[in-house]
Each structure stands twice: as C-alpha cells, then as structure tokens.
Amino acid sequence: MILLTPANTITLWSAGAERVFGWKAEEAVGQPGKMIFTPEDRASGQVEKEMATALRDGVASDRRWHLRNNGERIWVDGIMRRLDDEKNGKLRGFAKIARDATDEHRNEEELRYARDQLEQRVLERTADLMAINNELESVIAQREQLERELLEIAERERRRIGQ
C-alpha cells in the first residue's frame, strides 16, 4: 500500500510496498509516485491518466508493468483509490494498493500462446480435412459418373440384343 498526496508525492510506503517494489520506506517517502512506473508509461502520461480516473471515478484499476528499484520490471495488479476528507469532502490524496502478479501474468501469456498455437493447428488441420473432403467428393462424383455411364452402356447393350 502506498499513500500519495494530490500532487502525487508518496507519504506512506508500507512493508508490502517494500517487498513488491524493493525500495525502503525511507527511500520512497517524499518521492514522486511515478518512480514505480516504466519510462514509456511516464512518457505516455499513464501516471496522470490513472490519477485522473481515480479522481473522477473514485477508483482506477492498474494492471501493467512497473519498476522495482533494481530496474526489474514486474507485472502489477492493483488499484488506486481517491481519498477524501470525511469532514469537508475535499481531496486528501490517493491510496495505491498493488501486488506483484508477474508469475500469473507470465502464466497467462504462456496459456494465451499455447491457445493461439492450438488454434493455428486446428485451422491447418481443418484446411487439410477440407482438401481431403473435396478430393473425396471429386472421386465420388467420378464414380457416380462412371456408374451412370455403365448403366447407359448396359441399357444400350440390352436394347441392341433385344433388336
């Protein structure tokens, strides 16, 4: 859990935040909340978008890559909540609750990859079966044509013999 001012300055850094992100509370308190975001998310304004959503809706979900203090990227599953003063209703700041879901994310990606591979194999096998089916239909049509021709020949021979 991380508490932030309306200006996105960290005021509380829990023991859980230390475990997830790697910074000690003394290192994190007073720093901007954007320190845990990836450079590309900072550049694209994701920090501000998350805060604006929490400000507007009261809560913003957060499922994306974040940074640990050693530069390692971790997949975080969390939320940011707006905190209002109970007496006057004014914005006090934000609470960010996050958990490291890197392993789950990797498992989901591996599962998604396996599903995509399976779907590709099904498509390939279906195409093979359709080609075989078309070939069989062609052979059946040829046999039916031969049977008709044989019946016509047999009928002509019967008429010829009958004459």
Rosetta silent file (secondary structure, phi, psi, omega in degrees, C-alpha in Angstrom):
SEQUENCE: MILLTPANTITLWSAGAERVFGWKAEEAVGQPGKMIFTPEDRASGQVEKEMATALRDGVASDRRWHLRNNGERIWVDGIMRRLDDEKNGKLRGFAKIARDATDEHRNEEELRYARDQLEQRVLERTADLMAINNELESVIAQREQLERELLEIAERERRRIGQ
SCORE:     score description
SCORE:     0.000 S_00000001
   1 L     0.000  137.867  178.824    0.000    0.000    0.000 S_00000001
   2 E  -130.194  133.286  172.836    1.180    3.465   -0.931 S_00000001
   3 E  -106.322  139.589 -175.958   -0.412    6.756    0.125 S_00000001
   4 E  -130.492  149.317  172.844    0.039    9.772   -2.141 S_00000001
   5 L   -76.290  168.251  175.109   -0.722   13.461   -1.937 S_00000001
   6 L   -58.964  -24.263  178.571   -2.947   15.060   -4.579 S_00000001
   7 L   -88.430    7.763  176.699    0.318   16.183   -6.229 S_00000001
   8 L    71.537   37.883  173.538    1.457   12.505   -6.399 S_00000001
   9 E  -103.687  134.381 -177.809    4.098   12.609   -3.659 S_00000001
  10 E   -72.089  127.644  177.480    4.497    9.455   -1.582 S_00000001
  11 E  -113.396  -21.932  177.254    3.550    9.963    2.080 S_00000001
  12 E  -141.816  133.763  179.882    3.319    6.323    3.196 S_00000001
  13 E  -130.267  105.256 -173.634    5.229    3.318    1.901 S_00000001
  14 L   -74.971  170.024  175.986    4.127    0.075    3.564 S_00000001
  15 H   -62.202  -34.316  176.938    6.192   -3.024    4.274 S_00000001
  16 H   -64.224  -39.197  177.505    4.265   -4.682    1.429 S_00000001
  17 H   -64.653  -37.084  176.490    5.368   -1.916   -0.948 S_00000001
  18 H   -60.061  -44.565 -179.288    8.952   -2.556    0.171 S_00000001
  19 H   -66.007  -42.975 -175.700    8.566   -6.250   -0.734 S_00000001
  20 H   -72.760  -47.674 -171.391    6.892   -5.567   -4.087 S_00000001
  21 H  -100.879  -17.215  174.372    8.959   -2.627   -5.320 S_00000001
  22 L    91.973  -17.072  177.968   12.225   -3.049   -3.407 S_00000001
  23 L   -82.143  144.691  171.647   12.650    0.488   -2.041 S_00000001
  24 L   -75.776  157.779 -179.725   12.765    1.023    1.709 S_00000001
  25 H   -57.588  -40.139 -179.183   10.203    3.429    3.170 S_00000001
  26 H   -62.406  -30.724  179.347   12.969    5.969    3.875 S_00000001
  27 H   -79.856  -29.789 -172.652   13.919    5.940    0.192 S_00000001
  28 H   -92.396  -39.267 -177.472   10.370    6.196   -1.133 S_00000001
  29 L   -61.846  131.407 -177.909    8.577    8.663    1.154 S_00000001
  30 L    94.581  -13.261  179.040    8.794   12.136   -0.317 S_00000001
  31 L   -86.453  160.104  175.915    9.470   10.830   -3.824 S_00000001
  32 E   -71.420  143.903 -179.434    7.015   11.220   -6.728 S_00000001
  33 H   -61.969  -19.995 -178.802    4.636    8.285   -7.198 S_00000001
  34 H   -69.568   -8.287 -177.286    5.732    7.994  -10.806 S_00000001
  35 H   -61.724  -21.965 -179.141    9.008    6.387   -9.667 S_00000001
  36 H   -92.162   -5.933 -179.374    7.403    2.927   -9.909 S_00000001
  37 E   -87.450  152.078  178.106    6.134    3.450  -13.480 S_00000001
  38 L   -70.376  155.682  178.576    8.080    2.409  -16.570 S_00000001
  39 H   -56.711  -39.044 -179.361    9.685    5.178  -18.660 S_00000001
  40 H   -68.437  -34.367  176.067    7.274    4.533  -21.530 S_00000001
  41 H   -70.453  -36.864  175.826    4.239    4.835  -19.209 S_00000001
  42 H   -62.624  -45.553 -177.155    5.631    8.063  -17.776 S_00000001
  43 H   -65.634  -33.764 -177.662    6.202    9.425  -21.288 S_00000001
  44 L   -88.874    2.888  175.400    2.704    8.470  -22.458 S_00000001
  45 L    80.751   19.496 -179.157    1.030   10.085  -19.443 S_00000001
  46 H   -64.037  -33.220  178.976   -0.245    6.874  -17.813 S_00000001
  47 H   -60.638  -50.537 -178.224    0.572    8.210  -14.339 S_00000001
  48 H   -66.583  -37.231  179.628   -1.638   11.245  -14.871 S_00000001
  49 H   -64.435  -42.059  179.251   -4.375    9.187  -16.560 S_00000001
  50 H   -62.678  -44.666  179.514   -4.534    6.803  -13.603 S_00000001
  51 H   -65.836  -40.582  179.854   -4.787    9.683  -11.147 S_00000001
  52 H   -63.745  -39.269  178.270   -7.404   11.474  -13.284 S_00000001
  53 H   -65.649  -45.055  178.608   -9.510    8.296  -13.424 S_00000001
  54 H   -63.893  -37.930  178.905   -9.266    7.816   -9.647 S_00000001
  55 H   -65.188  -44.655 -177.147  -10.117   11.482   -9.135 S_00000001
  56 H   -75.118  -48.205 -172.409  -13.132   11.295  -11.460 S_00000001
  57 H   -99.548  -10.138 -177.488  -14.454    7.785  -10.671 S_00000001
  58 L    91.755  -19.859 -179.293  -13.102    7.262   -7.171 S_00000001
  59 E  -154.507  146.823  175.780  -11.033    4.263   -8.294 S_00000001
  60 E  -136.686  127.828  177.209   -8.700    3.320  -11.139 S_00000001
  61 E   -78.427  154.390 -175.055   -7.556   -0.207  -11.886 S_00000001
  62 E  -140.505  103.385  176.015   -3.893   -0.710  -12.560 S_00000001
  63 E  -131.048   99.058 -177.587   -2.650   -3.750  -14.483 S_00000001
  64 E  -166.565  174.396  175.252    0.636   -3.024  -16.151 S_00000001
  65 E   -73.903  139.149  173.732    4.383   -3.320  -15.918 S_00000001
  66 E  -129.811  176.155 -178.261    6.036   -1.333  -13.136 S_00000001
  67 E  -113.394  141.771  168.507    9.626   -0.973  -11.995 S_00000001
  68 L   -91.327  169.442 -177.822   11.452   -2.261   -8.953 S_00000001
  69 L   -65.618  -19.671  178.468   14.338   -0.257   -7.526 S_00000001
  70 L   -90.687    5.423  179.321   16.834   -2.549   -9.301 S_00000001
  71 L    90.535   -8.535  178.797   15.252   -1.774  -12.693 S_00000001
  72 L   -66.468  140.483  176.802   13.493   -5.134  -12.934 S_00000001
  73 E   -91.591  134.550  176.086   10.034   -4.992  -14.480 S_00000001
  74 E  -128.095  145.493  177.010    7.196   -6.586  -12.564 S_00000001
  75 E   -86.142  121.738 -176.660    3.579   -7.013  -13.591 S_00000001
  76 E  -110.041  134.382  173.664    1.422   -5.261  -11.022 S_00000001
  77 E  -114.557  115.275 -177.429   -2.242   -5.883  -10.414 S_00000001
  78 E  -163.980 -170.869  178.831   -3.724   -3.153   -8.307 S_00000001
  79 E  -142.527  158.544  171.560   -5.961   -0.169   -7.865 S_00000001
  80 E  -120.959  128.884  179.583   -5.706    3.484   -6.961 S_00000001
  81 E  -113.655  143.308  174.291   -8.437    4.942   -4.760 S_00000001
  82 E   -77.361  136.232  177.085   -9.342    8.556   -4.188 S_00000001
  83 E  -114.593  120.503  178.957   -9.180    9.581   -0.521 S_00000001
  84 E  -109.913  150.795  175.086  -11.477   12.385    0.605 S_00000001
  85 L   -68.880  128.579 -176.808  -11.572   14.189    3.929 S_00000001
  86 L   -65.649  -29.951 -175.978  -14.576   12.833    5.852 S_00000001
  87 L   -80.252  -50.435 -174.789  -15.458   16.237    7.321 S_00000001
  88 L  -109.064   -4.443  177.059  -15.305   18.557    4.324 S_00000001
  89 L    75.174    4.020 -179.141  -15.230   16.080    1.422 S_00000001
  90 L   -78.928  153.523  179.877  -12.115   17.624   -0.097 S_00000001
  91 E   -63.365  124.308  174.450   -9.443   15.517   -1.768 S_00000001
  92 E   -95.415  -30.800 -177.102   -6.787   14.325    0.701 S_00000001
  93 E   155.947 -150.664 -175.827   -4.852   12.215   -1.747 S_00000001
  94 E  -138.652  151.598  172.091   -4.768    8.695   -3.120 S_00000001
  95 E  -117.149  127.140  177.586   -4.155    5.166   -1.898 S_00000001
  96 E  -111.641  123.595  178.124   -2.473    2.757   -4.295 S_00000001
  97 E  -115.730  123.791 -173.751   -2.781   -0.915   -3.498 S_00000001
  98 E  -138.747  149.761  173.534   -0.635   -3.194   -5.632 S_00000001
  99 E  -136.186  148.686  179.044    0.502   -6.771   -5.732 S_00000001
 100 E   -76.048  114.483  179.763    3.170   -8.472   -7.783 S_00000001
 101 L  -118.101   28.604 -176.410    1.347  -10.622  -10.327 S_00000001
 102 H   -59.541  -47.075 -179.231    4.353  -11.283  -12.582 S_00000001
 103 H   -62.905  -43.051  178.571    4.128  -15.072  -12.344 S_00000001
 104 H   -62.013  -42.567 -179.149    0.401  -15.029  -13.021 S_00000001
 105 H   -62.952  -44.095  177.542    0.925  -12.709  -15.987 S_00000001
 106 H   -61.295  -42.563  178.288    3.624  -14.981  -17.439 S_00000001
 107 H   -62.493  -41.826  177.703    1.351  -17.992  -16.981 S_00000001
 108 H   -62.394  -42.073  179.422   -1.487  -16.140  -18.728 S_00000001
 109 H   -65.152  -42.139  177.657    0.845  -15.219  -21.595 S_00000001
 110 H   -64.001  -40.674  178.004    2.061  -18.807  -21.914 S_00000001
 111 H   -65.244  -42.533  178.094   -1.524  -20.049  -21.862 S_00000001
 112 H   -62.267  -42.235  178.317   -2.522  -17.456  -24.477 S_00000001
 113 H   -63.231  -44.554 -179.905    0.438  -18.516  -26.653 S_00000001
 114 H   -63.629  -40.588  178.242   -0.485  -22.206  -26.301 S_00000001
 115 H   -63.192  -44.220  179.028   -4.115  -21.418  -27.180 S_00000001
 116 H   -61.386  -41.612  178.010   -3.001  -19.445  -30.245 S_00000001
 117 H   -63.880  -42.294  178.878   -0.763  -22.317  -31.324 S_00000001
 118 H   -63.785  -44.242  178.097   -3.600  -24.788  -30.845 S_00000001
 119 H   -60.842  -39.220  178.394   -5.991  -22.591  -32.827 S_00000001
 120 H   -63.927  -42.899  178.338   -3.421  -22.374  -35.626 S_00000001
 121 H   -64.915  -37.631  177.483   -3.054  -26.164  -35.676 S_00000001
 122 H   -63.759  -43.760  178.224   -6.840  -26.555  -35.726 S_00000001
 123 H   -61.155  -43.810  178.864   -7.045  -24.164  -38.687 S_00000001
 124 H   -63.544  -44.446 -179.338   -4.302  -26.057  -40.520 S_00000001
 125 H   -66.048  -39.499  177.524   -5.916  -29.427  -39.787 S_00000001
 126 H   -61.932  -41.979  177.939   -9.317  -28.101  -40.844 S_00000001
 127 H   -63.170  -42.315  176.904   -7.818  -26.911  -44.133 S_00000001
 128 H   -60.368  -46.545 -178.917   -6.229  -30.336  -44.636 S_00000001
 129 H   -64.880  -36.874  177.445   -9.529  -32.072  -43.902 S_00000001
 130 H   -65.383  -39.882  178.172  -11.393  -29.751  -46.261 S_00000001
 131 H   -64.422  -43.540  178.350   -8.901  -30.519  -49.034 S_00000001
 132 H   -64.018  -41.945  179.431   -9.271  -34.260  -48.404 S_00000001
 133 H   -62.204  -43.271  177.588  -13.048  -33.879  -48.307 S_00000001
 134 H   -62.085  -40.454  178.725  -13.013  -32.000  -51.636 S_00000001
 135 H   -64.082  -42.899  178.396  -10.842  -34.712  -53.143 S_00000001
 136 H   -64.182  -40.773  178.050  -13.222  -37.410  -51.863 S_00000001
 137 H   -61.923  -38.348  177.959  -16.223  -35.544  -53.257 S_00000001
 138 H   -65.269  -44.123  178.981  -14.456  -35.374  -56.617 S_00000001
 139 H   -63.762  -42.425  179.105  -13.721  -39.127  -56.552 S_00000001
 140 H   -62.724  -42.123  179.044  -17.323  -39.865  -55.559 S_00000001
 141 H   -63.192  -40.624  177.838  -18.602  -37.681  -58.404 S_00000001
 142 H   -63.503  -42.614  179.691  -16.310  -39.510  -60.860 S_00000001
 143 H   -64.931  -42.070  177.985  -17.559  -42.902  -59.622 S_00000001
 144 H   -62.052  -39.838  177.885  -21.178  -41.768  -59.873 S_00000001
 145 H   -63.239  -43.815  178.281  -20.487  -40.612  -63.457 S_00000001
 146 H   -63.025  -40.607  178.214  -18.871  -43.984  -64.257 S_00000001
 147 H   -62.233  -43.493  177.889  -21.846  -45.819  -62.739 S_00000001
 148 H   -61.281  -43.974  179.252  -24.249  -43.772  -64.903 S_00000001
 149 H   -62.812  -42.100  178.156  -22.141  -44.484  -67.970 S_00000001
 150 H   -62.675  -42.538  178.159  -22.077  -48.218  -67.155 S_00000001
 151 H   -63.371  -40.413  178.200  -25.842  -48.236  -66.694 S_00000001
 152 H   -64.543  -43.069  179.110  -26.280  -46.406  -70.022 S_00000001
 153 H   -63.611  -44.858 -179.878  -23.934  -48.876  -71.750 S_00000001
 154 H   -61.945  -41.916  178.973  -25.749  -51.814  -70.172 S_00000001
 155 H   -64.405  -42.460  178.371  -29.120  -50.368  -71.261 S_00000001
 156 H   -63.425  -41.892  179.707  -27.875  -49.806  -74.843 S_00000001
 157 H   -64.712  -40.383  178.422  -26.493  -53.365  -74.970 S_00000001
 158 H   -62.559  -42.594  178.534  -29.824  -54.752  -73.736 S_00000001
 159 H   -65.525  -42.225 -179.246  -31.701  -52.803  -76.425 S_00000001
 160 H   -62.954  -45.072 -179.780  -29.220  -53.875  -79.094 S_00000001
 161 H   -66.204  -37.164  178.935  -29.517  -57.518  -78.086 S_00000001
 162 H   -65.970  -27.966  179.104  -33.294  -57.147  -77.924 S_00000001
 163 L   -78.723    0.000    0.000  -33.363  -55.849  -81.514 S_00000001
